[in-house]
Amino acid sequence: MTYQPPTGGRDLFPVDVAQKRWIEDRIEAVFQRWSYQRIITSTVESMDTLMAGGAIQQSEVIELNSRGERLGLRPELTASIARAAVTRISNYPQRLYYHANVFRRSSTGSQGGQHEAYQAGVELLGASGSLADVEVLLIMADCLKALGLEHWHLLLSEASLTSSLLEPFPPGVRQQVKVAIANLDRVTLETLSLSNDLKALALNIMDLRGEPRSVLTKVSQLDLSAQQRQSVSSLKNLIDLLENTLENPPRLVLDLSLMQTFEYYTGVVFEAVVRTEHTCEVVGQGGRYDNLLSLFHPDHKSYPGVGFVLNGETLQQILQPHLPAVVAESEWLVVPINHSAAAAAITHAQTLRQTDTLTRVELSLDPSLPEDQLRQFATECKVANIAWVSAQGDVKVEKLTD
Ligand SMILES: N[C@@H](Cc1c[nH]c[nH+]1)C(=O)O
């Protein structure tokens, strides 16, 4: 018998749940104001769905021991929603939102473990173009505002542009180059066996981060294909729209070396980053994935998609000082004054519960407890009133707090 959740798993106690709800309620209100509808997909999916045609590494997914069918726990929801949408939905665009737990493999614990996390996000399916991209970015900004987060950075990039810039690198070292660029790791770049031209190109790409307009100017000076020019111009369009529509705009950073955990992105990709006293935390991330839905469509019909998620635990940590530190207290403790008053006390408690506004009513479960002990218990638990109920149904109200 084990008494602990598995490594990386978490039990949420009432205060944690109250804090999680505080965050989710605010985010959900924003999603609904943008006319998104909630979708719930299965926690367990086939490995084929979860790996989204290889865009998600098998090593990220916790596989289940099942007979025959290869099943796993979802490490994210975009692939599941793409699967669900193409099999059941025929009218687009679709605006869907979710909040749910996800599971990823983590390296912590003696045999490695799972990491369970909470995400809230949206997927806008069947819409391409800058307007759809801006819509999801504005929703993310609205959510952060609703949570009271004012100072954050928006890191933007374009997945297809970055991968096409990396194409000249031999496939064998491309991933290492990509990681070295993302980590600003010049030392590793120097040690890779690359021609001087390729080293210079890698250093150039590493430099493509900073204030959007100056980065766009630098990119335009590279020798670009027509397709790459098209991506640069969509990025420029998006940045113009964002700057004209975001209230209290976050600091925008264009970072063409931004690396995403999943490989299904085909267009704009982004991260919302909050700088805390000691670190920078990614509170949300997302992007455009125009090839994902076709993987699941019976005729491989293609629909574009764009979305993002906010990371529950990270938000909870950052917002800690502003979150409820206690759970909601009971308004009433209903006490049967002796054993024969039990039925009358239950009836009175039910009457109190049936009022229009939510009233929290606790029943005292041990009629033999002395009055003083009950009063002390109620005061410690910040119960507002005690109702002392007799067998005849007479009620004496004692007010404890205002
Ligand atoms: N599913 C992605 C975020 C995302 C939502 N939509 C598009 N991207 C993640 O978990 O990081």
The ligand as an SDF file (V2000), in Angstrom:
LIG
                    3D

 11 11  0  0  0  0  0  0  0  0999 V2000
   -1.3420   22.6790  -26.5310 N   0  0  0  0  0  0  0  0  0  0  0  0
   -0.2270   23.5980  -26.4420 C   0  0  0  0  0  0  0  0  0  0  0  0
   -0.6870   25.0380  -26.4690 C   0  0  0  0  0  0  0  0  0  0  0  0
   -1.5630   25.3420  -27.6430 C   0  0  0  0  0  0  0  0  0  0  0  0
   -2.9120   25.4320  -27.6740 C   0  0  0  0  0  0  0  0  0  0  0  0
   -3.2270   25.6760  -28.9650 N   0  0  0  0  0  0  0  0  0  0  0  0
   -2.1410   25.7640  -29.6700 C   0  0  0  0  0  0  0  0  0  0  0  0
   -1.1050   25.5470  -28.8820 N   0  0  0  0  0  0  0  0  0  0  0  0
    0.5410   23.3440  -25.1360 C   0  0  0  0  0  0  0  0  0  0  0  0
    0.0760   22.6070  -24.2870 O   0  0  0  0  0  0  0  0  0  0  0  0
    1.6040   23.9080  -24.9750 O   0  0  0  0  0  0  0  0  0  0  0  0
  1  2  1  0
  2  3  1  0
  2  9  1  0
  3  4  1  0
  4  5  2  0
  4  8  1  0
  5  6  1  0
  6  7  1  0
  7  8  2  0
  9 10  2  0
  9 11  1  0
M  CHG  1   8   1
M  END
$$$$
